[in-house]
Amino acid sequence: MGFTMACEIVAGLVLGWLVDRWTGTDKVFLIIGTIMGILVGMTSFIRTAMRANKATSERMGKPPPGQGPVS
């Protein structure tokens, strides 16, 4: 999960850098690309962690947090 998140951040950074070179701007798209990479990386990380938590809960026979019976 960590490697995937790091790759998404680096991809955003590189794409931002390339757009800056293409348009002739100074680090504007680099910053935007990095922020977008962080957002995409965090979203992916959270989704993967939630899927892993759900799979572990199902294997142990317990409902995932927030999906149990209401008392």
PDB file of N, CA, C and O in Angstrom, chain B, residues numbered from 101:
ATOM      1  N   MET B 101       0.822  -1.191   0.000  1.00  0.00           N
ATOM      2  CA  MET B 101       0.000   0.000   0.000  1.00  0.00           C
ATOM      3  C   MET B 101       0.868   1.258   0.000  1.00  0.00           C
ATOM      4  O   MET B 101       0.567   2.236  -0.684  1.00  0.00           O
ATOM      5  N   GLY B 102       1.935   1.215   0.768  1.00  0.00           N
ATOM      6  CA  GLY B 102       2.813   2.382   0.847  1.00  0.00           C
ATOM      7  C   GLY B 102       3.516   2.675  -0.468  1.00  0.00           C
ATOM      8  O   GLY B 102       3.675   3.835  -0.851  1.00  0.00           O
ATOM      9  N   PHE B 103       3.943   1.608  -1.167  1.00  0.00           N
ATOM     10  CA  PHE B 103       4.618   1.784  -2.452  1.00  0.00           C
ATOM     11  C   PHE B 103       3.664   2.394  -3.474  1.00  0.00           C
ATOM     12  O   PHE B 103       4.054   3.274  -4.242  1.00  0.00           O
ATOM     13  N   THR B 104       2.420   1.932  -3.484  1.00  0.00           N
ATOM     14  CA  THR B 104       1.417   2.464  -4.409  1.00  0.00           C
ATOM     15  C   THR B 104       1.178   3.947  -4.135  1.00  0.00           C
ATOM     16  O   THR B 104       1.101   4.756  -5.060  1.00  0.00           O
ATOM     17  N   MET B 105       1.064   4.289  -2.863  1.00  0.00           N
ATOM     18  CA  MET B 105       0.833   5.690  -2.503  1.00  0.00           C
ATOM     19  C   MET B 105       2.012   6.561  -2.934  1.00  0.00           C
ATOM     20  O   MET B 105       1.823   7.653  -3.469  1.00  0.00           O
ATOM     21  N   ALA B 106       3.226   6.070  -2.697  1.00  0.00           N
ATOM     22  CA  ALA B 106       4.417   6.835  -3.090  1.00  0.00           C
ATOM     23  C   ALA B 106       4.477   7.022  -4.603  1.00  0.00           C
ATOM     24  O   ALA B 106       4.832   8.099  -5.082  1.00  0.00           O
ATOM     25  N   CYS B 107       4.131   5.981  -5.353  1.00  0.00           N
ATOM     26  CA  CYS B 107       4.140   6.076  -6.821  1.00  0.00           C
ATOM     27  C   CYS B 107       3.117   7.091  -7.322  1.00  0.00           C
ATOM     28  O   CYS B 107       3.387   7.826  -8.272  1.00  0.00           O
ATOM     29  N   GLU B 108       1.950   7.137  -6.694  1.00  0.00           N
ATOM     30  CA  GLU B 108       0.927   8.095  -7.120  1.00  0.00           C
ATOM     31  C   GLU B 108       1.362   9.522  -6.829  1.00  0.00           C
ATOM     32  O   GLU B 108       1.080  10.422  -7.619  1.00  0.00           O
ATOM     33  N   ILE B 109       2.038   9.745  -5.720  1.00  0.00           N
ATOM     34  CA  ILE B 109       2.531  11.084  -5.393  1.00  0.00           C
ATOM     35  C   ILE B 109       3.619  11.493  -6.387  1.00  0.00           C
ATOM     36  O   ILE B 109       3.621  12.617  -6.890  1.00  0.00           O
ATOM     37  N   VAL B 110       4.534  10.580  -6.660  1.00  0.00           N
ATOM     38  CA  VAL B 110       5.617  10.879  -7.609  1.00  0.00           C
ATOM     39  C   VAL B 110       5.050  11.120  -9.008  1.00  0.00           C
ATOM     40  O   VAL B 110       5.526  12.000  -9.725  1.00  0.00           O
ATOM     41  N   ALA B 111       4.039  10.347  -9.399  1.00  0.00           N
ATOM     42  CA  ALA B 111       3.426  10.538 -10.717  1.00  0.00           C
ATOM     43  C   ALA B 111       2.811  11.935 -10.826  1.00  0.00           C
ATOM     44  O   ALA B 111       2.975  12.600 -11.849  1.00  0.00           O
ATOM     45  N   GLY B 112       2.113  12.385  -9.792  1.00  0.00           N
ATOM     46  CA  GLY B 112       1.550  13.736  -9.801  1.00  0.00           C
ATOM     47  C   GLY B 112       2.626  14.798  -9.872  1.00  0.00           C
ATOM     48  O   GLY B 112       2.482  15.796 -10.577  1.00  0.00           O
ATOM     49  N   LEU B 113       3.696  14.581  -9.142  1.00  0.00           N
ATOM     50  CA  LEU B 113       4.816  15.522  -9.139  1.00  0.00           C
ATOM     51  C   LEU B 113       5.450  15.605 -10.530  1.00  0.00           C
ATOM     52  O   LEU B 113       5.699  16.699 -11.035  1.00  0.00           O
ATOM     53  N   VAL B 114       5.709  14.458 -11.142  1.00  0.00           N
ATOM     54  CA  VAL B 114       6.351  14.444 -12.462  1.00  0.00           C
ATOM     55  C   VAL B 114       5.438  15.052 -13.522  1.00  0.00           C
ATOM     56  O   VAL B 114       5.892  15.826 -14.365  1.00  0.00           O
ATOM     57  N   LEU B 115       4.155  14.704 -13.481  1.00  0.00           N
ATOM     58  CA  LEU B 115       3.228  15.289 -14.458  1.00  0.00           C
ATOM     59  C   LEU B 115       3.140  16.806 -14.294  1.00  0.00           C
ATOM     60  O   LEU B 115       3.098  17.536 -15.284  1.00  0.00           O
ATOM     61  N   GLY B 116       3.113  17.277 -13.058  1.00  0.00           N
ATOM     62  CA  GLY B 116       3.109  18.719 -12.819  1.00  0.00           C
ATOM     63  C   GLY B 116       4.371  19.380 -13.337  1.00  0.00           C
ATOM     64  O   GLY B 116       4.315  20.463 -13.920  1.00  0.00           O
ATOM     65  N   TRP B 117       5.507  18.735 -13.126  1.00  0.00           N
ATOM     66  CA  TRP B 117       6.778  19.270 -13.614  1.00  0.00           C
ATOM     67  C   TRP B 117       6.792  19.337 -15.137  1.00  0.00           C
ATOM     68  O   TRP B 117       7.245  20.324 -15.715  1.00  0.00           O
ATOM     69  N   LEU B 118       6.289  18.276 -15.791  1.00  0.00           N
ATOM     70  CA  LEU B 118       6.242  18.270 -17.255  1.00  0.00           C
ATOM     71  C   LEU B 118       5.326  19.365 -17.805  1.00  0.00           C
ATOM     72  O   LEU B 118       5.661  20.016 -18.795  1.00  0.00           O
ATOM     73  N   VAL B 119       4.176  19.566 -17.169  1.00  0.00           N
ATOM     74  CA  VAL B 119       3.256  20.620 -17.614  1.00  0.00           C
ATOM     75  C   VAL B 119       3.914  21.993 -17.418  1.00  0.00           C
ATOM     76  O   VAL B 119       3.765  22.873 -18.266  1.00  0.00           O
ATOM     77  N   ASP B 120       4.634  22.180 -16.315  1.00  0.00           N
ATOM     78  CA  ASP B 120       5.354  23.438 -16.087  1.00  0.00           C
ATOM     79  C   ASP B 120       6.386  23.690 -17.182  1.00  0.00           C
ATOM     80  O   ASP B 120       6.515  24.814 -17.668  1.00  0.00           O
ATOM     81  N   ARG B 121       7.109  22.667 -17.564  1.00  0.00           N
ATOM     82  CA  ARG B 121       8.107  22.833 -18.640  1.00  0.00           C
ATOM     83  C   ARG B 121       7.431  23.152 -19.965  1.00  0.00           C
ATOM     84  O   ARG B 121       7.921  23.972 -20.742  1.00  0.00           O
ATOM     85  N   TRP B 122       6.290  22.491 -20.218  1.00  0.00           N
ATOM     86  CA  TRP B 122       5.581  22.681 -21.483  1.00  0.00           C
ATOM     87  C   TRP B 122       4.984  24.085 -21.584  1.00  0.00           C
ATOM     88  O   TRP B 122       5.041  24.716 -22.640  1.00  0.00           O
ATOM     89  N   THR B 123       4.404  24.576 -20.465  1.00  0.00           N
ATOM     90  CA  THR B 123       3.751  25.882 -20.487  1.00  0.00           C
ATOM     91  C   THR B 123       4.692  27.027 -20.130  1.00  0.00           C
ATOM     92  O   THR B 123       4.357  28.191 -20.349  1.00  0.00           O
ATOM     93  N   GLY B 124       5.862  26.713 -19.582  1.00  0.00           N
ATOM     94  CA  GLY B 124       6.812  27.757 -19.215  1.00  0.00           C
ATOM     95  C   GLY B 124       6.508  28.420 -17.884  1.00  0.00           C
ATOM     96  O   GLY B 124       7.049  29.489 -17.599  1.00  0.00           O
ATOM     97  N   THR B 125       5.671  27.827 -17.074  1.00  0.00           N
ATOM     98  CA  THR B 125       5.364  28.395 -15.761  1.00  0.00           C
ATOM     99  C   THR B 125       6.413  27.951 -14.745  1.00  0.00           C
ATOM    100  O   THR B 125       7.197  27.037 -14.998  1.00  0.00           O
ATOM    101  N   ASP B 126       6.411  28.609 -13.608  1.00  0.00           N
ATOM    102  CA  ASP B 126       7.422  28.332 -12.589  1.00  0.00           C
ATOM    103  C   ASP B 126       6.809  27.641 -11.377  1.00  0.00           C
ATOM    104  O   ASP B 126       6.351  28.316 -10.455  1.00  0.00           O
ATOM    105  N   LYS B 127       6.791  26.328 -11.359  1.00  0.00           N
ATOM    106  CA  LYS B 127       6.390  25.477 -10.237  1.00  0.00           C
ATOM    107  C   LYS B 127       4.912  25.545  -9.874  1.00  0.00           C
ATOM    108  O   LYS B 127       4.527  25.036  -8.822  1.00  0.00           O
ATOM    109  N   VAL B 128       4.087  26.142 -10.689  1.00  0.00           N
ATOM    110  CA  VAL B 128       2.653  26.205 -10.391  1.00  0.00           C
ATOM    111  C   VAL B 128       2.032  24.818 -10.516  1.00  0.00           C
ATOM    112  O   VAL B 128       1.374  24.339  -9.592  1.00  0.00           O
ATOM    113  N   PHE B 129       2.245  24.182 -11.655  1.00  0.00           N
ATOM    114  CA  PHE B 129       1.654  22.865 -11.882  1.00  0.00           C
ATOM    115  C   PHE B 129       2.382  21.777 -11.107  1.00  0.00           C
ATOM    116  O   PHE B 129       1.807  20.725 -10.828  1.00  0.00           O
ATOM    117  N   LEU B 130       3.634  22.019 -10.759  1.00  0.00           N
ATOM    118  CA  LEU B 130       4.363  21.082  -9.905  1.00  0.00           C
ATOM    119  C   LEU B 130       3.667  20.963  -8.554  1.00  0.00           C
ATOM    120  O   LEU B 130       3.480  19.863  -8.035  1.00  0.00           O
ATOM    121  N   ILE B 131       3.291  22.096  -7.997  1.00  0.00           N
ATOM    122  CA  ILE B 131       2.596  22.105  -6.711  1.00  0.00           C
ATOM    123  C   ILE B 131       1.204  21.495  -6.847  1.00  0.00           C
ATOM    124  O   ILE B 131       0.794  20.689  -6.011  1.00  0.00           O
ATOM    125  N   ILE B 132       0.481  21.872  -7.891  1.00  0.00           N
ATOM    126  CA  ILE B 132      -0.858  21.327  -8.118  1.00  0.00           C
ATOM    127  C   ILE B 132      -0.789  19.815  -8.328  1.00  0.00           C
ATOM    128  O   ILE B 132      -1.595  19.073  -7.767  1.00  0.00           O
ATOM    129  N   GLY B 133       0.171  19.357  -9.135  1.00  0.00           N
ATOM    130  CA  GLY B 133       0.331  17.928  -9.389  1.00  0.00           C
ATOM    131  C   GLY B 133       0.679  17.155  -8.132  1.00  0.00           C
ATOM    132  O   GLY B 133       0.177  16.052  -7.914  1.00  0.00           O
ATOM    133  N   THR B 134       1.539  17.732  -7.304  1.00  0.00           N
ATOM    134  CA  THR B 134       1.914  17.075  -6.051  1.00  0.00           C
ATOM    135  C   THR B 134       0.714  16.966  -5.115  1.00  0.00           C
ATOM    136  O   THR B 134       0.500  15.920  -4.502  1.00  0.00           O
ATOM    137  N   ILE B 135      -0.060  18.027  -5.001  1.00  0.00           N
ATOM    138  CA  ILE B 135      -1.254  17.989  -4.151  1.00  0.00           C
ATOM    139  C   ILE B 135      -2.256  16.968  -4.673  1.00  0.00           C
ATOM    140  O   ILE B 135      -2.853  16.223  -3.895  1.00  0.00           O
ATOM    141  N   MET B 136      -2.440  16.935  -5.980  1.00  0.00           N
ATOM    142  CA  MET B 136      -3.357  15.945  -6.564  1.00  0.00           C
ATOM    143  C   MET B 136      -2.835  14.523  -6.320  1.00  0.00           C
ATOM    144  O   MET B 136      -3.618  13.621  -6.026  1.00  0.00           O
ATOM    145  N   GLY B 137      -1.530  14.323  -6.440  1.00  0.00           N
ATOM    146  CA  GLY B 137      -0.942  13.011  -6.176  1.00  0.00           C
ATOM    147  C   GLY B 137      -1.148  12.584  -4.739  1.00  0.00           C
ATOM    148  O   GLY B 137      -1.435  11.417  -4.474  1.00  0.00           O
ATOM    149  N   ILE B 138      -1.006  13.513  -3.809  1.00  0.00           N
ATOM    150  CA  ILE B 138      -1.233  13.203  -2.399  1.00  0.00           C
ATOM    151  C   ILE B 138      -2.690  12.829  -2.172  1.00  0.00           C
ATOM    152  O   ILE B 138      -2.976  11.863  -1.466  1.00  0.00           O
ATOM    153  N   LEU B 139      -3.616  13.581  -2.762  1.00  0.00           N
ATOM    154  CA  LEU B 139      -5.043  13.266  -2.595  1.00  0.00           C
ATOM    155  C   LEU B 139      -5.393  11.905  -3.178  1.00  0.00           C
ATOM    156  O   LEU B 139      -6.102  11.121  -2.547  1.00  0.00           O
ATOM    157  N   VAL B 140      -4.899  11.621  -4.375  1.00  0.00           N
ATOM    158  CA  VAL B 140      -5.171  10.330  -5.001  1.00  0.00           C
ATOM    159  C   VAL B 140      -4.526   9.209  -4.189  1.00  0.00           C
ATOM    160  O   VAL B 140      -5.140   8.163  -3.979  1.00  0.00           O
ATOM    161  N   GLY B 141      -3.294   9.422  -3.732  1.00  0.00           N
ATOM    162  CA  GLY B 141      -2.600   8.419  -2.937  1.00  0.00           C
ATOM    163  C   GLY B 141      -3.299   8.126  -1.626  1.00  0.00           C
ATOM    164  O   GLY B 141      -3.427   6.964  -1.238  1.00  0.00           O
ATOM    165  N   MET B 142      -3.751   9.159  -0.939  1.00  0.00           N
ATOM    166  CA  MET B 142      -4.457   8.956   0.331  1.00  0.00           C
ATOM    167  C   MET B 142      -5.795   8.249   0.116  1.00  0.00           C
ATOM    168  O   MET B 142      -6.170   7.369   0.891  1.00  0.00           O
ATOM    169  N   THR B 143      -6.509   8.637  -0.935  1.00  0.00           N
ATOM    170  CA  THR B 143      -7.787   7.989  -1.237  1.00  0.00           C
ATOM    171  C   THR B 143      -7.582   6.508  -1.523  1.00  0.00           C
ATOM    172  O   THR B 143      -8.319   5.661  -1.017  1.00  0.00           O
ATOM    173  N   SER B 144      -6.591   6.205  -2.327  1.00  0.00           N
ATOM    174  CA  SER B 144      -6.280   4.814  -2.649  1.00  0.00           C
ATOM    175  C   SER B 144      -5.865   4.042  -1.397  1.00  0.00           C
ATOM    176  O   SER B 144      -6.288   2.903  -1.200  1.00  0.00           O
ATOM    177  N   PHE B 145      -5.046   4.654  -0.559  1.00  0.00           N
ATOM    178  CA  PHE B 145      -4.591   4.019   0.670  1.00  0.00           C
ATOM    179  C   PHE B 145      -5.757   3.705   1.597  1.00  0.00           C
ATOM    180  O   PHE B 145      -5.841   2.604   2.140  1.00  0.00           O
ATOM    181  N   ILE B 146      -6.651   4.663   1.778  1.00  0.00           N
ATOM    182  CA  ILE B 146      -7.801   4.471   2.662  1.00  0.00           C
ATOM    183  C   ILE B 146      -8.726   3.389   2.123  1.00  0.00           C
ATOM    184  O   ILE B 146      -9.197   2.547   2.888  1.00  0.00           O
ATOM    185  N   ARG B 147      -8.997   3.393   0.815  1.00  0.00           N
ATOM    186  CA  ARG B 147      -9.861   2.362   0.226  1.00  0.00           C
ATOM    187  C   ARG B 147      -9.261   0.974   0.393  1.00  0.00           C
ATOM    188  O   ARG B 147      -9.969   0.027   0.735  1.00  0.00           O
ATOM    189  N   THR B 148      -7.968   0.849   0.154  1.00  0.00           N
ATOM    190  CA  THR B 148      -7.310  -0.446   0.298  1.00  0.00           C
ATOM    191  C   THR B 148      -7.326  -0.905   1.751  1.00  0.00           C
ATOM    192  O   THR B 148      -7.564  -2.081   2.029  1.00  0.00           O
ATOM    193  N   ALA B 149      -7.077   0.006   2.669  1.00  0.00           N
ATOM    194  CA  ALA B 149      -7.094  -0.342   4.092  1.00  0.00           C
ATOM    195  C   ALA B 149      -8.495  -0.775   4.532  1.00  0.00           C
ATOM    196  O   ALA B 149      -8.637  -1.712   5.318  1.00  0.00           O
ATOM    197  N   MET B 150      -9.524  -0.097   4.029  1.00  0.00           N
ATOM    198  CA  MET B 150     -10.896  -0.467   4.389  1.00  0.00           C
ATOM    199  C   MET B 150     -11.246  -1.847   3.831  1.00  0.00           C
ATOM    200  O   MET B 150     -11.897  -2.641   4.511  1.00  0.00           O
ATOM    201  N   ARG B 151     -10.816  -2.140   2.589  1.00  0.00           N
ATOM    202  CA  ARG B 151     -11.053  -3.460   1.995  1.00  0.00           C
ATOM    203  C   ARG B 151     -10.349  -4.546   2.803  1.00  0.00           C
ATOM    204  O   ARG B 151     -10.920  -5.608   3.054  1.00  0.00           O
ATOM    205  N   ALA B 152      -9.111  -4.279   3.207  1.00  0.00           N
ATOM    206  CA  ALA B 152      -8.359  -5.255   4.000  1.00  0.00           C
ATOM    207  C   ALA B 152      -9.012  -5.462   5.353  1.00  0.00           C
ATOM    208  O   ALA B 152      -9.059  -6.592   5.841  1.00  0.00           O
ATOM    209  N   ASN B 153      -9.519  -4.405   5.974  1.00  0.00           N
ATOM    210  CA  ASN B 153     -10.206  -4.509   7.260  1.00  0.00           C
ATOM    211  C   ASN B 153     -11.479  -5.336   7.125  1.00  0.00           C
ATOM    212  O   ASN B 153     -11.781  -6.170   7.979  1.00  0.00           O
ATOM    213  N   LYS B 154     -12.217  -5.101   6.055  1.00  0.00           N
ATOM    214  CA  LYS B 154     -13.449  -5.846   5.824  1.00  0.00           C
ATOM    215  C   LYS B 154     -13.152  -7.328   5.602  1.00  0.00           C
ATOM    216  O   LYS B 154     -13.848  -8.189   6.140  1.00  0.00           O
ATOM    217  N   ALA B 155     -12.121  -7.625   4.813  1.00  0.00           N
ATOM    218  CA  ALA B 155     -11.756  -9.022   4.553  1.00  0.00           C
ATOM    219  C   ALA B 155     -11.317  -9.719   5.832  1.00  0.00           C
ATOM    220  O   ALA B 155     -11.665 -10.878   6.058  1.00  0.00           O
ATOM    221  N   THR B 156     -10.554  -9.022   6.671  1.00  0.00           N
ATOM    222  CA  THR B 156     -10.118  -9.602   7.939  1.00  0.00           C
ATOM    223  C   THR B 156     -11.306  -9.847   8.853  1.00  0.00           C
ATOM    224  O   THR B 156     -11.382 -10.889   9.505  1.00  0.00           O
ATOM    225  N   SER B 157     -12.229  -8.904   8.907  1.00  0.00           N
ATOM    226  CA  SER B 157     -13.417  -9.058   9.744  1.00  0.00           C
ATOM    227  C   SER B 157     -14.273 -10.230   9.281  1.00  0.00           C
ATOM    228  O   SER B 157     -14.791 -10.987  10.102  1.00  0.00           O
ATOM    229  N   GLU B 158     -14.421 -10.380   7.973  1.00  0.00           N
ATOM    230  CA  GLU B 158     -15.211 -11.496   7.450  1.00  0.00           C
ATOM    231  C   GLU B 158     -14.540 -12.831   7.747  1.00  0.00           C
ATOM    232  O   GLU B 158     -15.218 -13.813   8.050  1.00  0.00           O
ATOM    233  N   ARG B 159     -13.214 -12.872   7.664  1.00  0.00           N
ATOM    234  CA  ARG B 159     -12.488 -14.100   7.966  1.00  0.00           C
ATOM    235  C   ARG B 159     -12.642 -14.498   9.427  1.00  0.00           C
ATOM    236  O   ARG B 159     -12.679 -15.684   9.754  1.00  0.00           O
ATOM    237  N   MET B 160     -12.732 -13.505  10.299  1.00  0.00           N
ATOM    238  CA  MET B 160     -12.845 -13.785  11.731  1.00  0.00           C
ATOM    239  C   MET B 160     -14.297 -13.935  12.172  1.00  0.00           C
ATOM    240  O   MET B 160     -14.559 -14.237  13.336  1.00  0.00           O
ATOM    241  N   GLY B 161     -15.231 -13.732  11.269  1.00  0.00           N
ATOM    242  CA  GLY B 161     -16.647 -13.902  11.592  1.00  0.00           C
ATOM    243  C   GLY B 161     -17.283 -12.737  12.337  1.00  0.00           C
ATOM    244  O   GLY B 161     -18.337 -12.894  12.954  1.00  0.00           O
ATOM    245  N   LYS B 162     -16.659 -11.587  12.284  1.00  0.00           N
ATOM    246  CA  LYS B 162     -17.187 -10.402  12.953  1.00  0.00           C
ATOM    247  C   LYS B 162     -17.624  -9.403  11.901  1.00  0.00           C
ATOM    248  O   LYS B 162     -16.993  -9.312  10.848  1.00  0.00           O
ATOM    249  N   PRO B 163     -18.703  -8.639  12.156  1.00  0.00           N
ATOM    250  CA  PRO B 163     -19.060  -7.578  11.200  1.00  0.00           C
ATOM    251  C   PRO B 163     -18.049  -6.444  11.274  1.00  0.00           C
ATOM    252  O   PRO B 163     -17.525  -6.162  12.351  1.00  0.00           O
ATOM    253  N   PRO B 164     -17.763  -5.788  10.155  1.00  0.00           N
ATOM    254  CA  PRO B 164     -16.863  -4.637  10.172  1.00  0.00           C
ATOM    255  C   PRO B 164     -17.411  -3.533  11.063  1.00  0.00           C
ATOM    256  O   PRO B 164     -18.623  -3.454  11.260  1.00  0.00           O
ATOM    257  N   PRO B 165     -16.549  -2.676  11.606  1.00  0.00           N
ATOM    258  CA  PRO B 165     -17.031  -1.581  12.453  1.00  0.00           C
ATOM    259  C   PRO B 165     -18.072  -0.724  11.741  1.00  0.00           C
ATOM    260  O   PRO B 165     -17.908  -0.366  10.575  1.00  0.00           O
ATOM    261  N   GLY B 166     -19.126  -0.408  12.449  1.00  0.00           N
ATOM    262  CA  GLY B 166     -20.188   0.421  11.902  1.00  0.00           C
ATOM    263  C   GLY B 166     -21.241  -0.355  11.114  1.00  0.00           C
ATOM    264  O   GLY B 166     -22.190   0.245  10.609  1.00  0.00           O
ATOM    265  N   GLN B 167     -21.095  -1.681  10.999  1.00  0.00           N
ATOM    266  CA  GLN B 167     -22.065  -2.463  10.248  1.00  0.00           C
ATOM    267  C   GLN B 167     -22.695  -3.559  11.110  1.00  0.00           C
ATOM    268  O   GLN B 167     -23.355  -4.460  10.592  1.00  0.00           O
ATOM    269  N   GLY B 168     -22.491  -3.478  12.397  1.00  0.00           N
ATOM    270  CA  GLY B 168     -23.055  -4.475  13.286  1.00  0.00           C
ATOM    271  C   GLY B 168     -24.501  -4.152  13.636  1.00  0.00           C
ATOM    272  O   GLY B 168     -25.035  -3.145  13.171  1.00  0.00           O
ATOM    273  N   PRO B 169     -25.147  -4.993  14.454  1.00  0.00           N
ATOM    274  CA  PRO B 169     -26.523  -4.730  14.854  1.00  0.00           C
ATOM    275  C   PRO B 169     -26.620  -3.479  15.737  1.00  0.00           C
ATOM    276  O   PRO B 169     -25.720  -3.183  16.522  1.00  0.00           O
ATOM    277  N   VAL B 170     -27.710  -2.770  15.589  1.00  0.00           N
ATOM    278  CA  VAL B 170     -27.948  -1.569  16.380  1.00  0.00           C
ATOM    279  C   VAL B 170     -28.513  -1.973  17.713  1.00  0.00           C
ATOM    280  O   VAL B 170     -29.470  -2.745  17.780  1.00  0.00           O
ATOM    281  N   SER B 171     -27.919  -1.447  18.800  1.00  0.00           N
ATOM    282  CA  SER B 171     -28.427  -1.807  20.122  1.00  0.00           C
ATOM    283  C   SER B 171     -29.204  -0.695  20.751  1.00  0.00           C
ATOM    284  O   SER B 171     -29.698  -0.843  21.868  1.00  0.00           O
TER     285      SER B 171
END
